[in-house]
Amino acid sequence: MFEIKESYEVGVDHLYDSPIYTIDDFYQDPDSIVRYLMTQDAPLWKMEEEYQPSHNGIYFEDRKHQIESSEIASAYYFLQSICKQNIDCLSDIDTNVTRFKKHEFNDYQYHYWSPHTDSGYTAIVYLNKNDVESGTNLYESLDPDNEPVDEYSEHYYPWRPKEKYRLLKMLKPKYNRMVMFDGGRFLHGANICNDDYFGEEYRLNQVYFFERSY
């Protein structure tokens, strides 16, 4: 199911000296992947006691699939050959499944959603048809005292004032597009910029995480 296209073109852009990779039409059959994911349970993320207090499930739903499957190993190896970083696990199928409620808490006009960093390179495959806006933003913090969203605060204080960040680059989404960037170097987060996911539809993407080797 997770076979990539046999014919592909890797687009390369740079932010400062850091490569950003893009492959359109990444999977051979993305529709089957979406159908599969939407039939699997995606529980609310980080609802355990150590992550409380939390607004997850109240003002928004941040859900994730965490599925183990050997079918995805070849895609990990392929992406590793591009970013040259280590693989944490060859069988993880991880997703972001998110939607919001219409409430003043979700003020995307003056706030960015959850600027954070990962361990190393991060690859995202966008899986919403007709979405050309709600991609991924890369930021620079303008306030040295402004802490990035961490694993314990991400559901209590996810929205951060825009004046505390410089938007460096907006990675545009497209159905079945893969983008890969240095998530350990750049603060990043979903570009929630309209009401597309303030109804029944979830913002759905699949993610691959890599680890630095130094």
FENUR-V654768 format. One line per field, one symbol per residue. ss: DSSP state (h for helix, s for strand, l for the rest). Layout:
ss = ???
This chain:
ss = lllsllllllsssssllsssssslllsllhhhhhhhhllllllsllllhhhllllslllssssllssslhhhhhhhhhhhhhhllssllllsssssssssllllllllllsssllsllllsssssslllllllllsssssslllllllllllllllllssshhhsssssssllllllsssssllllssssllllllllllllssssssssslll
